[in-house]
C-alpha cells in the first residue's frame, strides 16, 4: 500500500468514528416523552369541545376588543417612509373618510327573497318560495325602510348582520357596530309591532267586553302569500329568540321570546291538527308549530 493510500484510509476511518460518536451523543441527549404529547380524552373535551358548547360560545364582544385603535390606524394612516406595503385602494378614494355600508331593502319582496337565500337553508320557518328567487342585490344608499309586518322586521334584524357586498371593510369595528345597532333597532321595532297588533281597543273602555275576544284581528297585507297574517307574530318571536341568543348572548331574553312564541302558537291552536283544513296555509301552520315548539323545548332542556 502506498503512503498516499494509507493516509486517505486513515482519514476516512477518523471521519467515520467522529460521525458515529456524534450520533451516539445526540441520541443520548434527546429524551422525548411521547406520552406527554398525547392529550387524554378528558383534556380534549375540556380544552376544545367544552369551550364551544357553552352558552354564547363563539360570540364576539366588539366592545372588548383592545386592538381596535390599532386596526383603524393600520387602515387609515398613510404609510410611513420606507414602508413596502402596497396600497390597494384606488387613487380616487385617497383622503376620503370610510363610511360603512349596510343592507337596506326597500320592499317586502326583497326581504323575503333575501330570507330564502341566507336564512331558509338553516332555519326554514316559511314554506317554499311562491316565486322564483332573484339574485340578492341590496342598494348601497342609506334609505330607511320600515315594513309593516313584525316578521319582516325580525328578518331585517338578522339580515342586517350580513355585510354588504360593497362594504370596503366589513370586519372593521365601525362597520360591525353599525350593523349590530341597526339590527337591534329592528328587533325592538318588531317587538313593538307585535304589542300593537295584540292590543284590544276594548281594553281601554270596557275590559269585560275585551275578555270575550279570543284575539284581535290584524288588517294588513300578508308578508308571504302562503302565511296567514296571524302567524307572523309567532314567527317573529321565534326569530328574535334565535337573534337574542346567537347575536346578543342574552339568555333571559332568548327564553322570554321562545316562551312568547310558544304561548302564541297555543292560542292559535297550531298544536291541534284534528280539524285542520288542507289549504294553502297548511304548510305554514305546520312549520310554525314545529319550529316554535322545537325552540321552546331546546332552551328548556339547555
Secondary structure, 3 states (H helix, E strand, C coil): CCHHHHHHHHHHHHHHHHHHHHHHHHHHHCCCCHHHHCCCHHHHHHHHHHHHHCCCCCCCCHHHCCCHHHHHHHHHCCCCCCCCCCCCCCHHHCCCCCCCCCCECCCHHHHHHHHHHHCCCCCCCCCCCCCCCCCCCCECCCCCCCCCCHHHHHHHHHHCCCCCCCCCCCCCHHHHHHHHHHHHHHHHHHHHHHHHHCCCCHHHHCHHHHCCCCCCCCCCCCCCCCCCHHHHHHHHHHHHHHHHHHCCCCHHHHHHHHHHHHHHHHHCCCCCCCCCCCCCCHHHHHHHHHHHHHHHHHHHHC
